[in-house]
Amino acid sequence: MTATDFPAGGQPPDGHAERSAALLGAALTTRGFLPDDEAMALYAVAVRAAASACGPLVEIGAYLGRSTLCLAAALAAVDTAGPVVYSVDHHHGSEEMQAGWPDHDPSLVDPGTGRMDSLAAWREAIERAGAEDLVVAVVGDSARVAANWSTRAALVFVDGGHGAVPCWADYRGWARHVVVGGFLVFHDVFADPTQGGRPPYECYLDALGSGRFTEDAAAGWGSLRVLVRTSLPWG
Ligand SMILES: C[S@@+](CC[C@H](N)C(=O)[O-])C[C@H]1O[C@@H](n2cnc3c(N)ncnc32)[C@H](O)[C@@H]1O
């Protein structure tokens, strides 16, 4: 898939296409955990969210900025003076990114603290792509941020910790902040347990079962699942 192949609804309108395509190109050359086709699908649904002008886009789990730049590209496709992407990450890595785990990258360990720290690399990616006006970093634990959050989001992308505790905390903390008609997007949803871990799939099923979300199956791609918020209120 290339930057000109947009899943349904993702074509940038005239006027902003050039900047959007450049940001999308930057996203696709940034290392991360979204395969190209899923990155394009995220971009496509984010364009719809940005076009709704119903609030900011929020991502949980930024890592090196790949998904962040997909979301920024979507904002650029619609209106650069509009809402921003709030990119939430403590930048100390998920469990599976720590030393001894398969996704560990020793080059991201801060020699001063001995802890993993992806913030500088993320910031450099956003700056190099020219997306600083579109993206605001929120550096901290996502559940803590969610508990103190009060702005309805047009889209929440959940791609933080994939263990049961962080994943459920993200889902429980952030799903309620999606505006009616807005999108809750999960990454790494696998119905088949041999393909990947259970928590994102279980949270996705819980959201559907709650009646507060319906699925936009056409917008999902690979392990990306797109849910749309209904008007059923939270209890
Ligand atoms: C799978 S990576 C995100 C990948 C990214 N979306 C991409 O496109 O490549 C998960 C990220 O979530 C962050 N994370 C994990 N648990 C977190 C928590 N409780 N609060 C904030 N960030 C967290 C990690 O630091 C890591 O950068």
The ligand as an SDF file (V2000), in Angstrom:
LIG
                    3D

 27 29  0  0  0  0  0  0  0  0999 V2000
    3.1600   -0.6620   21.2310 C   0  0  0  0  0  0  0  0  0  0  0  0
    3.9670    0.8200   21.7070 S   0  0  0  0  0  0  0  0  0  0  0  0
    3.1150    2.0470   20.7570 C   0  0  0  0  0  0  0  0  0  0  0  0
    3.4060    1.9170   19.2980 C   0  0  0  0  0  0  0  0  0  0  0  0
    3.0220    3.0960   18.4610 C   0  0  0  0  0  0  0  0  0  0  0  0
    1.5840    3.3650   18.5130 N   0  0  0  0  0  0  0  0  0  0  0  0
    3.4730    2.9390   17.0310 C   0  0  0  0  0  0  0  0  0  0  0  0
    2.7740    3.3850   16.1140 O   0  0  0  0  0  0  0  0  0  0  0  0
    4.5540    2.3890   16.8120 O   0  0  0  0  0  0  0  0  0  0  0  0
    3.3200    1.0780   23.3210 C   0  0  0  0  0  0  0  0  0  0  0  0
    3.7340    2.3820   23.9940 C   0  0  0  0  0  0  0  0  0  0  0  0
    2.8880    2.5250   25.1340 O   0  0  0  0  0  0  0  0  0  0  0  0
    3.6300    3.1100   26.1690 C   0  0  0  0  0  0  0  0  0  0  0  0
    3.0020    2.7440   27.4400 N   0  0  0  0  0  0  0  0  0  0  0  0
    2.8600    1.5080   27.9580 C   0  0  0  0  0  0  0  0  0  0  0  0
    2.2010    1.5590   29.1230 N   0  0  0  0  0  0  0  0  0  0  0  0
    1.9090    2.8670   29.3430 C   0  0  0  0  0  0  0  0  0  0  0  0
    1.2410    3.5620   30.3900 C   0  0  0  0  0  0  0  0  0  0  0  0
    0.7080    2.9220   31.4430 N   0  0  0  0  0  0  0  0  0  0  0  0
    1.1290    4.9110   30.3050 N   0  0  0  0  0  0  0  0  0  0  0  0
    1.6740    5.5790   29.2450 C   0  0  0  0  0  0  0  0  0  0  0  0
    2.2990    4.9650   28.2220 N   0  0  0  0  0  0  0  0  0  0  0  0
    2.4250    3.6230   28.2660 C   0  0  0  0  0  0  0  0  0  0  0  0
    5.0330    2.5810   26.0210 C   0  0  0  0  0  0  0  0  0  0  0  0
    5.9630    3.4720   26.6010 O   0  0  0  0  0  0  0  0  0  0  0  0
    5.1580    2.4450   24.5010 C   0  0  0  0  0  0  0  0  0  0  0  0
    5.8310    3.5380   23.9290 O   0  0  0  0  0  0  0  0  0  0  0  0
  1  2  1  0
  2  3  1  0
  2 10  1  0
  3  4  1  0
  4  5  1  0
  5  6  1  0
  5  7  1  0
  7  8  2  0
  7  9  1  0
 10 11  1  0
 11 12  1  0
 11 26  1  0
 12 13  1  0
 13 14  1  0
 13 24  1  0
 14 15  1  0
 14 23  1  0
 15 16  2  0
 16 17  1  0
 17 18  1  0
 17 23  2  0
 18 19  1  0
 18 20  2  0
 20 21  1  0
 21 22  2  0
 22 23  1  0
 24 25  1  0
 24 26  1  0
 26 27  1  0
M  CHG  2   2   1   9  -1
M  END
$$$$
